[in-house]
Structure formats: structure tokens, C-alpha cells
Amino acid sequence: LQIEQGIFRYLIDCRENNEKQIKLITTIIRFMIIQSIACIVIFLCISPFIHNEYKYFLMANLLMGIFSSLLLQICRGLADNATYAIGSFITGAFTVVLNVIFIVAFRWGAYGMLGATAISNFICAVYIFLKRKIYKYIKPKQFDKKILKEIIKYSVPLIPNMISWWIVSASDRTITIPDCVGSTYKLHFMVWYDSNGNPDSWNCKDKISGWCWGDNGYYWNSSELSEWGW
């Protein structure tokens, strides 16, 4: 539901208001926990009909990714870019290291890759939860249904944008190179793709500029323009 983008957007408006931060974070974390439990229940009900050996690993990846992404965006919303950057680095570094260990050393194949991703996201989430002391922002009595509705109303329209970027990122998987061109040309394509043609690299550049504007431009608009009565 892109809830993590919604919590980021609303936390920007209350960076100086600790009481509202507590209300926002409590509401969203409680909602995400309920949502995750519902996903697990639904998954367990339909699991017998899903004939995929990786289904449990995929579910673990989904859940760990949800909370990792949520906590990262909470850091951004609270203007703690240092913790956000370290958390993102932890995810990337552990993913690479664990992939090498699980795939190369243990030869677990796809299980190792999926396991590495899930564990990396889990470590990132735990790090942010403890480093940023998120538990101090969680007070069950501060749950607010009105705030939840506002955030969902803001977040849901962002889903098509996320899907479109996923389609762009996945479109390259349909590209195949004939064996007749030789391994040298395949290598050249791979190098070019990683450095220039990879949609993810352009997406990353777009995200960097978007983050800069989101963290600074919007905050400037909401704080400075209000002083002018706009």
C-alpha cells in the first residue's frame, strides 16, 4: 500500500512535535503488524494450493522487506539521514556477504539468495529499531484511526507508480542474447548494461534527486511558506 511513503510525508510536518510523531508511528506500526498477520494467515490458507518450493522464503522476504522499508522511511521522516544511510548500507552489505556465503560456500542456490535478502532486511530493521529507539515512539493508547485513514488515502495512489517502475526494471529480463554472438559480446553487453543501460541505475538516480527534493524542498515549502501566509 506504499504506507512507508505516507509515514514519511506526514512525519515531515511534525519534526518538532514529538507527541504527533508518537501518534503517527504508533498508528502505522500497529497497522503494519495487523496487516502482516493477515498476510500470514491468508498465505497459510492458500499455501497448500501453491506449488512453489520457494514460497516460504518469498513470504519471509516480503515481511522483512515491509518492516525494513517502513523503518527506513521513518528515519527519513525524522530527519535522521545518517541512520537511514547506515541502515541502507547494512542491507546492501549483508546481502552481498551472505549471498557469497550461502551460494558460493554452502551452495544453497536460490534458497541462499532469498535467505540472504530476508536476513539482511531483518538486520537492517533491528538496527534502526534499536539505534533510533523506535520503541519510545510506540504507545498503544496513541493509535488514531483518523490518521490511519489519511495516510492510506495518500499512499494508495502511489501504487501505480511503484508498479510502473517495477515493470521498467523487470523488462530487461525478456532480453536474450543468442549464443552465436560469443561470450565476448555477451560480456560487453553485461558491462554496458550495468554501467549505462540498467533501468535500476536510472531509477536510483531518479530516487536520489527525489529524496533530495522530498527531504528539503517539501520541508521548505511547509515551513517557510507558512510564514508568508500561503
Salt bridges, closest charged atoms under 4 A:
ASP13 OD2 - ARG9 NH1 2.57
ASP80 OD2 - ARG132 NH1 3.03
ASP179 OD1 - LYS186 NZ 2.78
ASP215 OD1 - ARG76 NH2 3.04
